[in-house]
Amino acid sequence: MRVNLVTKEDLQEFKIELLEEIKNLFNMKNSEQKSWLRSSEVKELLKISTGTLQNLRVNGNLSFTRVGGTLYYNYKDIEKMLNNKG
């Protein structure tokens, strides 16, 4: 019968590897851009005021979708608007 001993060093190495894997998972998740953003997220992203965001909606420069009382903006539409302005 074969017995494998686990040392403190083995556990320490496992801990380091596990923490690195968890960090990588969080970094991958944070690097993915959300498809739909709320008004507050769009204002923060573009560094604009509520009035400016409203003007973009009213003038038809930025499309949106209303779900209940919340407005959502497609990230691709924001990119398209920015590319057309440039």
PyMOL commands that set and color helices and strands:
alter all, ss='L'
color gray80, all
select helices_A, chain A and resi 8-31+39-46+50-58+75-85
alter helices_A, ss='H'
color red, helices_A
select strands_A, chain A and resi 36-38+65-67+70-74
alter strands_A, ss='S'
color yellow, strands_A
deselect
rebuild
show_as cartoon
